[in-house]
Amino acid sequence: MTRPITLFTGQWADLPFEEVCRLASEWGYDGLEIACWGDHFEVDKALADDSYIERKKETLAKYNLGVWTISNHLVGQAVCDHPIDERHKGILPARIWGDGEPEGVRRRAAEEIKNTARAAAALGVTTVVGFTGSSIWHTLAMFPPVPPSMIEAGYADFADRWNPILDVFDEVGVRFAHEVHPSEIAYDYHTTVRTLEAIGHRPAFGLNWDPSHMVWQDLDPAGFILDFADRIYHVDCKDARVAGRDGRRGRLASHLPWADPRRGWDFVSTGRGDVPWETCFRALNHIGYDGPISIEWEDAGMDRLHGAPESLAYIRSLNAITPPAASFDAAFSSE
């Protein structure tokens, strides 16, 4: 099944947009998943300057690249998060951070995500990838004891803040693909179910499938594709490896930096970790996913100028896998 393979520019935002375009084109990527930070795609400028989007399109065309998706993870994180603190100041545009008063930050972030949908429509793409934030992630350890009412309030808060955002997505014909990820309202299987229930399964809200965060949580990334087949709106390819057990390395990573050997898991070059990639691609074929396959580079232990083209070659070989036989159904029916 032929699908465009794109490079997510989020980990390349230290480079000018045109330089990333040049590199991606030289490596053979079909296009970009453009991040809404750095100078790659600035939502406020896209809506204020009639020539801004045309200039982006001209640069993409110059390097023979397409665009199917833009991503605004950083601002989306602030829509529901609690607490709002110095971490958010470090990732948000100054105009969204403002004076740092938490509720003001959340409301400005929500308006920016609405505008991201409008800017995406103007660019001609139909999917925005991002985070939602969560007012209850900080309760994850369930101690001090967390009453069920507090968890329910967290999902209600998500629905109250995101339904008006999704109204705008509906108005402009764009979908939001939430990346299932620790620190979000949906971070695993059961929280994804509850998140979709909280907004009445409205079609404007779907999922960005990224298997790396599933692997270290002991989730089945291929099974996730099948269980949420109608909600897989975008695919990000990022690999992870769970470290061997030595009695010291834990799955929560001990507040250690990326690539620290004392961590219990880490991101690695795509194809070098524990994601069952072939099974996952067969699952994508099985559900008929025909959207972009985006490579997200986050291996702190390898030079990205080497790793990004290497990952492209690996994913391109997987993308050529023919649709699975009927036996694929049987393999999962006993799960």
HELIX and SHEET records of a PDB file:
HELIX    1   1 THR A    9  TRP A   12  5                                   4    
HELIX    2   2 PHE A   17  TRP A   27  1                                  11    
HELIX    3   3 VAL A   43  ALA A   48  1                                   6    
HELIX    4   4 TYR A   52  LYS A   62  1                                  11    
HELIX    5   5 HIS A   73  CYS A   80  1                                   8    
HELIX    6   6 GLU A   86  LYS A   89  1                                   4    
HELIX    7   7 ALA A   94  TRP A   97  1                                   4    
HELIX    8   8 PRO A  102  LEU A  123  1                                  22    
HELIX    9   9 TRP A  137  THR A  139  5                                   3    
HELIX   10  10 PRO A  148  VAL A  172  1                                  25    
HELIX   11  11 TYR A  189  ALA A  198  1                                  10    
HELIX   12  12 SER A  212  VAL A  215  1                                   4    
HELIX   13  13 PRO A  221  ASP A  227  1                                   7    
HELIX   14  14 ALA A  229  ARG A  231  5                                   3    
HELIX   15  15 ALA A  253  HIS A  255  5                                   3    
HELIX   16  16 TRP A  277  ILE A  287  1                                  11    
HELIX   17  17 ARG A  304  ASN A  319  1                                  16    
HELIX   18  18 SER A  327  SER A  333  1                                   7    
SHEET    1   A 9 ILE A   5  PHE A   8  0                                        
SHEET    2   A 9 GLY A  31  ALA A  35  1                                        
SHEET    3   A 9 GLY A  66  SER A  71  1                                        
SHEET    4   A 9 THR A 127  GLY A 130  1                                        
SHEET    5   A 9 ARG A 175  GLU A 179  1                                        
SHEET    6   A 9 PHE A 205  TRP A 209  1                                        
SHEET    7   A 9 ILE A 232  CYS A 237  1                                        
SHEET    8   A 9 ILE A 293  ILE A 295  1                                        
SHEET    9   A 9 ILE A   5  PHE A   8  1                                        
SHEET    1   B 2 ASP A 239  VAL A 242  0                                        
SHEET    2   B 2 TRP A 265  VAL A 268 -1                                        
END                                                                             
